[in-house]
Amino acid sequence: MLAGHDHALAERHRVALALADALMTQPGALDDELVAALRREFTDEQLVELTLDVMKWNAQKVPVALGTDVWLRPGELTDLVFDEQGNWVR
């Protein structure tokens, strides 16, 4: 995570990034230490929201792995557009 630069982050942000990293790379490897740190920094509701947000942005992993993903513009990146509340529009 951040190649040793996470010391500049607040503990809350550091453990949120650790959760995101674990969920994206090895979801079964959440250790007791990380879970305890997460529970010190976040409510249960916040942890559910954070986890669902990370999972939402990684939903493309399955179709990419299976080769069934659809290019909106072949060979190009697709813009991410958000509304005023920060919700993904397209």
Buried (B, 14 or more C-beta within 10 A) or exposed (E): EEEEEBEEBEEBEBBBBBBBBBBEEEEEEBEEEBBEBBEEBBEEEEBEEBBEEBBEEBEEEEEEEEEEEEEEEEEEEEEEEEEEEEEEEE
